Amino acid sequence: MEKEQERASSPTRRNFMTKAGIFVAGGIAGYGASLALPPTPKVTEPPPLPWKWVKLDPLEAGRRAYRTYLEKKG
């Protein structure tokens, strides 16, 4: 009985080839999906430091944050 369990758990060439094929197919699918996505936008440089200090209205900031949360669905 123990020898049957050892054979079942031991790696075989067939298992290796099956798993390697699945891995390669997943990589090809992932690469194909990345080609379908639009390119990432270029990052612009921020303004030079020190940035000008601006006093924020807490109520207006809260309203904008809440509105953005609702529009973007979280």
N, CA, C and O atoms as CSV, one atom per row, in Angstrom:
chain,resi,resn,atom,element,x,y,z
A,1,MET,N,N,0.812,-1.190,0.000
A,1,MET,CA,C,0.000,0.000,0.000
A,1,MET,C,C,0.861,1.262,0.000
A,1,MET,O,O,0.534,2.226,-0.693
A,2,GLU,N,N,1.947,1.274,0.759
A,2,GLU,CA,C,2.809,2.446,0.832
A,2,GLU,C,C,3.487,2.725,-0.503
A,2,GLU,O,O,3.692,3.883,-0.866
A,3,LYS,N,N,3.839,1.663,-1.238
A,3,LYS,CA,C,4.486,1.859,-2.537
A,3,LYS,C,C,3.530,2.508,-3.532
A,3,LYS,O,O,3.967,3.291,-4.375
A,4,GLU,N,N,2.245,2.202,-3.455
A,4,GLU,CA,C,1.270,2.821,-4.347
A,4,GLU,C,C,1.153,4.316,-4.051
A,4,GLU,O,O,1.031,5.126,-4.970
A,5,GLN,N,N,1.190,4.676,-2.774
A,5,GLN,CA,C,1.121,6.084,-2.407
A,5,GLN,C,C,2.379,6.817,-2.845
A,5,GLN,O,O,2.298,7.969,-3.271
A,6,GLU,N,N,3.530,6.182,-2.751
A,6,GLU,CA,C,4.776,6.810,-3.178
A,6,GLU,C,C,4.757,7.053,-4.679
A,6,GLU,O,O,5.200,8.105,-5.139
A,7,ARG,N,N,4.249,6.094,-5.449
A,7,ARG,CA,C,4.171,6.265,-6.895
A,7,ARG,C,C,3.216,7.390,-7.263
A,7,ARG,O,O,3.495,8.175,-8.170
A,8,ALA,N,N,2.090,7.468,-6.560
A,8,ALA,CA,C,1.093,8.493,-6.865
A,8,ALA,C,C,1.624,9.890,-6.557
A,8,ALA,O,O,1.274,10.845,-7.251
A,9,SER,N,N,2.457,10.026,-5.538
A,9,SER,CA,C,2.949,11.345,-5.163
A,9,SER,C,C,4.276,11.695,-5.836
A,9,SER,O,O,4.698,12.851,-5.796
A,10,SER,N,N,4.935,10.721,-6.451
A,10,SER,CA,C,6.231,11.005,-7.067
A,10,SER,C,C,6.026,11.750,-8.386
A,10,SER,O,O,5.078,11.461,-9.116
A,11,PRO,N,N,6.896,12.697,-8.697
A,11,PRO,CA,C,6.750,13.450,-9.944
A,11,PRO,C,C,7.022,12.556,-11.159
A,11,PRO,O,O,7.931,11.725,-11.152
A,12,THR,N,N,6.225,12.748,-12.174
A,12,THR,CA,C,6.408,12.004,-13.410
A,12,THR,C,C,6.644,12.990,-14.541
A,12,THR,O,O,6.359,14.181,-14.420
A,13,ARG,N,N,7.160,12.480,-15.620
A,13,ARG,CA,C,7.405,13.333,-16.784
A,13,ARG,C,C,6.085,13.876,-17.324
A,13,ARG,O,O,6.010,15.032,-17.741
A,14,ARG,N,N,5.058,13.054,-17.316
A,14,ARG,CA,C,3.763,13.486,-17.842
A,14,ARG,C,C,3.188,14.633,-17.007
A,14,ARG,O,O,2.681,15.609,-17.559
A,15,ASN,N,N,3.267,14.517,-15.676
A,15,ASN,CA,C,2.776,15.595,-14.808
A,15,ASN,C,C,3.574,16.872,-15.032
A,15,ASN,O,O,3.007,17.963,-15.088
A,16,PHE,N,N,4.883,16.735,-15.160
A,16,PHE,CA,C,5.723,17.906,-15.380
A,16,PHE,C,C,5.359,18.592,-16.694
A,16,PHE,O,O,5.218,19.814,-16.732
A,17,MET,N,N,5.205,17.823,-17.765
A,17,MET,CA,C,4.889,18.408,-19.060
A,17,MET,C,C,3.507,19.056,-19.058
A,17,MET,O,O,3.305,20.097,-19.684
A,18,THR,N,N,2.564,18.445,-18.358
A,18,THR,CA,C,1.225,19.029,-18.269
A,18,THR,C,C,1.266,20.370,-17.550
A,18,THR,O,O,0.697,21.353,-18.023
A,19,LYS,N,N,1.940,20.404,-16.409
A,19,LYS,CA,C,2.013,21.649,-15.637
A,19,LYS,C,C,2.819,22.712,-16.373
A,19,LYS,O,O,2.477,23.894,-16.318
A,20,ALA,N,N,3.883,22.307,-17.059
A,20,ALA,CA,C,4.676,23.265,-17.830
A,20,ALA,C,C,3.849,23.840,-18.969
A,20,ALA,O,O,3.936,25.033,-19.257
A,21,GLY,N,N,3.053,23.011,-19.615
A,21,GLY,CA,C,2.185,23.485,-20.694
A,21,GLY,C,C,1.150,24.471,-20.195
A,21,GLY,O,O,0.882,25.477,-20.852
A,22,ILE,N,N,0.569,24.195,-19.046
A,22,ILE,CA,C,-0.403,25.114,-18.456
A,22,ILE,C,C,0.273,26.436,-18.110
A,22,ILE,O,O,-0.298,27.505,-18.329
A,23,PHE,N,N,1.478,26.365,-17.575
A,23,PHE,CA,C,2.221,27.579,-17.220
A,23,PHE,C,C,2.512,28.423,-18.458
A,23,PHE,O,O,2.333,29.640,-18.436
A,24,VAL,N,N,2.956,27.787,-19.529
A,24,VAL,CA,C,3.274,28.511,-20.767
A,24,VAL,C,C,2.005,29.100,-21.372
A,24,VAL,O,O,2.013,30.242,-21.832
A,25,ALA,N,N,0.917,28.334,-21.378
A,25,ALA,CA,C,-0.342,28.845,-21.926
A,25,ALA,C,C,-0.825,30.058,-21.132
A,25,ALA,O,O,-1.334,31.015,-21.715
A,26,GLY,N,N,-0.670,30.025,-19.814
A,26,GLY,CA,C,-1.052,31.181,-18.997
A,26,GLY,C,C,-0.199,32.391,-19.299
A,26,GLY,O,O,-0.700,33.515,-19.331
A,27,GLY,N,N,1.095,32.171,-19.523
A,27,GLY,CA,C,1.971,33.284,-19.877
A,27,GLY,C,C,1.603,33.900,-21.208
A,27,GLY,O,O,1.612,35.122,-21.356
A,28,ILE,N,N,1.279,33.063,-22.178
A,28,ILE,CA,C,0.875,33.574,-23.494
A,28,ILE,C,C,-0.439,34.340,-23.383
A,28,ILE,O,O,-0.598,35.395,-23.997
A,29,ALA,N,N,-1.379,33.812,-22.604
A,29,ALA,CA,C,-2.659,34.505,-22.420
A,29,ALA,C,C,-2.456,35.846,-21.725
A,29,ALA,O,O,-3.078,36.840,-22.099
A,30,GLY,N,N,-1.596,35.878,-20.726
A,30,GLY,CA,C,-1.327,37.137,-20.027
A,30,GLY,C,C,-0.669,38.159,-20.928
A,30,GLY,O,O,-0.992,39.346,-20.872
A,31,TYR,N,N,0.258,37.700,-21.763
A,31,TYR,CA,C,0.929,38.620,-22.696
A,31,TYR,C,C,-0.068,39.160,-23.714
A,31,TYR,O,O,-0.047,40.346,-24.044
A,32,GLY,N,N,-0.945,38.285,-24.213
A,32,GLY,CA,C,-1.954,38.729,-25.167
A,32,GLY,C,C,-2.907,39.734,-24.552
A,32,GLY,O,O,-3.312,40.696,-25.204
A,33,ALA,N,N,-3.266,39.510,-23.293
A,33,ALA,CA,C,-4.157,40.457,-22.613
A,33,ALA,C,C,-3.466,41.794,-22.403
A,33,ALA,O,O,-4.111,42.841,-22.469
A,34,SER,N,N,-2.166,41.774,-22.152
A,34,SER,CA,C,-1.459,43.045,-21.947
A,34,SER,C,C,-1.358,43.835,-23.241
A,34,SER,O,O,-1.289,45.064,-23.209
A,35,LEU,N,N,-1.348,43.149,-24.379
A,35,LEU,CA,C,-1.314,43.855,-25.661
A,35,LEU,C,C,-2.650,44.522,-25.963
A,35,LEU,O,O,-2.697,45.526,-26.674
A,36,ALA,N,N,-3.732,43.972,-25.428
A,36,ALA,CA,C,-5.055,44.523,-25.686
A,36,ALA,C,C,-5.319,45.776,-24.859
A,36,ALA,O,O,-6.207,46.558,-25.198
A,37,LEU,N,N,-4.578,45.980,-23.797
A,37,LEU,CA,C,-4.786,47.146,-22.935
A,37,LEU,C,C,-4.189,48.392,-23.573
A,37,LEU,O,O,-3.203,48.305,-24.304
A,38,PRO,N,N,-4.782,49.554,-23.298
A,38,PRO,CA,C,-4.197,50.781,-23.838
A,38,PRO,C,C,-2.850,51.069,-23.176
A,38,PRO,O,O,-2.623,50.658,-22.038
A,39,PRO,N,N,-1.961,51.766,-23.871
A,39,PRO,CA,C,-0.654,52.073,-23.265
A,39,PRO,C,C,-0.807,52.999,-22.065
A,39,PRO,O,O,-1.756,53.779,-21.984
A,40,THR,N,N,0.117,52.905,-21.157
A,40,THR,CA,C,0.063,53.751,-19.965
A,40,THR,C,C,0.420,55.189,-20.347
A,40,THR,O,O,1.300,55.414,-21.176
A,41,PRO,N,N,-0.261,56.149,-19.744
A,41,PRO,CA,C,0.038,57.550,-20.074
A,41,PRO,C,C,1.410,57.954,-19.543
A,41,PRO,O,O,1.903,57.404,-18.558
A,42,LYS,N,N,2.004,58.916,-20.215
A,42,LYS,CA,C,3.304,59.412,-19.766
A,42,LYS,C,C,3.132,60.249,-18.504
A,42,LYS,O,O,2.162,60.994,-18.362
A,43,VAL,N,N,4.064,60.115,-17.618
A,43,VAL,CA,C,4.018,60.844,-16.354
A,43,VAL,C,C,4.637,62.217,-16.581
A,43,VAL,O,O,5.727,62.345,-17.139
A,44,THR,N,N,3.914,63.239,-16.134
A,44,THR,CA,C,4.439,64.592,-16.266
A,44,THR,C,C,5.196,64.968,-14.996
A,44,THR,O,O,4.926,64.424,-13.925
A,45,GLU,N,N,6.107,65.862,-15.111
A,45,GLU,CA,C,6.902,66.306,-13.968
A,45,GLU,C,C,6.066,67.226,-13.084
A,45,GLU,O,O,5.368,68.100,-13.598
A,46,PRO,N,N,6.123,67.050,-11.783
A,46,PRO,CA,C,5.397,67.960,-10.885
A,46,PRO,C,C,6.089,69.322,-10.866
A,46,PRO,O,O,7.251,69.439,-11.258
A,47,PRO,N,N,5.386,70.330,-10.418
A,47,PRO,CA,C,6.012,71.647,-10.328
A,47,PRO,C,C,7.171,71.627,-9.329
A,47,PRO,O,O,7.179,70.804,-8.414
A,48,PRO,N,N,8.117,72.492,-9.488
A,48,PRO,CA,C,9.275,72.483,-8.589
A,48,PRO,C,C,8.890,72.810,-7.145
A,48,PRO,O,O,7.922,73.525,-6.884
A,49,LEU,N,N,9.664,72.274,-6.237
A,49,LEU,CA,C,9.449,72.523,-4.814
A,49,LEU,C,C,10.044,73.856,-4.437
A,49,LEU,O,O,10.954,74.289,-5.144
A,50,PRO,N,N,9.644,74.527,-3.437
A,50,PRO,CA,C,8.538,74.264,-2.514
A,50,PRO,C,C,7.210,74.650,-3.153
A,50,PRO,O,O,7.115,75.668,-3.837
A,51,TRP,N,N,6.202,73.844,-2.930
A,51,TRP,CA,C,4.881,74.124,-3.456
A,51,TRP,C,C,4.205,75.199,-2.621
A,51,TRP,O,O,4.430,75.307,-1.415
A,52,LYS,N,N,3.383,75.984,-3.278
A,52,LYS,CA,C,2.684,77.067,-2.616
A,52,LYS,C,C,1.637,76.480,-1.658
A,52,LYS,O,O,0.878,75.589,-2.040
A,53,TRP,N,N,1.597,76.973,-0.427
A,53,TRP,CA,C,0.655,76.489,0.573
A,53,TRP,C,C,-0.724,77.075,0.300
A,53,TRP,O,O,-0.873,78.280,0.096
A,54,VAL,N,N,-1.731,76.202,0.299
A,54,VAL,CA,C,-3.101,76.632,0.055
A,54,VAL,C,C,-3.969,76.165,1.212
A,54,VAL,O,O,-3.911,74.995,1.591
A,55,LYS,N,N,-4.753,77.036,1.766
A,55,LYS,CA,C,-5.662,76.691,2.853
A,55,LYS,C,C,-6.888,76.015,2.260
A,55,LYS,O,O,-7.526,76.562,1.361
A,56,LEU,N,N,-7.225,74.817,2.764
A,56,LEU,CA,C,-8.366,74.069,2.261
A,56,LEU,C,C,-9.569,74.221,3.175
A,56,LEU,O,O,-9.444,74.302,4.397
A,57,ASP,N,N,-10.733,74.259,2.551
A,57,ASP,CA,C,-11.982,74.273,3.301
A,57,ASP,C,C,-12.360,72.821,3.583
A,57,ASP,O,O,-12.599,72.069,2.639
A,58,PRO,N,N,-12.422,72.401,4.847
A,58,PRO,CA,C,-12.699,70.991,5.151
A,58,PRO,C,C,-14.050,70.504,4.639
A,58,PRO,O,O,-14.170,69.356,4.213
A,59,LEU,N,N,-15.069,71.362,4.675
A,59,LEU,CA,C,-16.393,70.954,4.197
A,59,LEU,C,C,-16.382,70.737,2.682
A,59,LEU,O,O,-16.948,69.760,2.191
A,60,GLU,N,N,-15.749,71.631,1.954
A,60,GLU,CA,C,-15.668,71.485,0.495
A,60,GLU,C,C,-14.830,70.259,0.121
A,60,GLU,O,O,-15.173,69.545,-0.821
A,61,ALA,N,N,-13.755,70.011,0.834
A,61,ALA,CA,C,-12.929,68.832,0.570
A,61,ALA,C,C,-13.735,67.552,0.825
A,61,ALA,O,O,-13.627,66.588,0.068
A,62,GLY,N,N,-14.525,67.547,1.870
A,62,GLY,CA,C,-15.363,66.392,2.160
A,62,GLY,C,C,-16.421,66.175,1.100
A,62,GLY,O,O,-16.673,65.039,0.698
A,63,ARG,N,N,-17.046,67.250,0.640
A,63,ARG,CA,C,-18.060,67.140,-0.420
A,63,ARG,C,C,-17.446,66.582,-1.704
A,63,ARG,O,O,-18.012,65.693,-2.340
A,64,ARG,N,N,-16.291,67.110,-2.072
A,64,ARG,CA,C,-15.629,66.640,-3.300
A,64,ARG,C,C,-15.220,65.178,-3.176
A,64,ARG,O,O,-15.378,64.407,-4.123
A,65,ALA,N,N,-14.702,64.797,-2.026
A,65,ALA,CA,C,-14.289,63.406,-1.832
A,65,ALA,C,C,-15.500,62.481,-1.906
A,65,ALA,O,O,-15.433,61.427,-2.539
A,66,TYR,N,N,-16.591,62.858,-1.275
A,66,TYR,CA,C,-17.800,62.034,-1.285
A,66,TYR,C,C,-18.367,61.919,-2.696
A,66,TYR,O,O,-18.758,60.833,-3.124
A,67,ARG,N,N,-18.412,63.046,-3.424
A,67,ARG,CA,C,-18.933,63.043,-4.790
A,67,ARG,C,C,-18.060,62.175,-5.702
A,67,ARG,O,O,-18.581,61.413,-6.516
A,68,THR,N,N,-16.750,62.287,-5.570
A,68,THR,CA,C,-15.832,61.470,-6.365
A,68,THR,C,C,-16.000,59.999,-6.030
A,68,THR,O,O,-15.971,59.155,-6.926
A,69,TYR,N,N,-16.173,59.681,-4.757
A,69,TYR,CA,C,-16.378,58.289,-4.340
A,69,TYR,C,C,-17.629,57.717,-4.988
A,69,TYR,O,O,-17.624,56.570,-5.434
A,70,LEU,N,N,-18.705,58.504,-5.046
A,70,LEU,CA,C,-19.946,58.015,-5.647
A,70,LEU,C,C,-19.817,57.883,-7.153
A,70,LEU,O,O,-20.309,56.913,-7.729
A,71,GLU,N,N,-19.166,58.840,-7.804
A,71,GLU,CA,C,-19.043,58.795,-9.266
A,71,GLU,C,C,-18.133,57.678,-9.733
A,71,GLU,O,O,-18.410,57.049,-10.755
A,72,LYS,N,N,-17.062,57.415,-9.018
A,72,LYS,CA,C,-16.084,56.400,-9.424
A,72,LYS,C,C,-16.403,55.023,-8.846
A,72,LYS,O,O,-15.643,54.076,-9.050
A,73,LYS,N,N,-17.502,54.905,-8.139
A,73,LYS,CA,C,-17.929,53.639,-7.531
A,73,LYS,C,C,-16.901,53.103,-6.535
A,73,LYS,O,O,-16.580,51.915,-6.539
A,74,GLY,N,N,-16.401,53.974,-5.703
A,74,GLY,CA,C,-15.466,53.547,-4.655
A,74,GLY,C,C,-14.086,53.740,-5.091
A,74,GLY,O,O,-13.155,53.438,-4.345
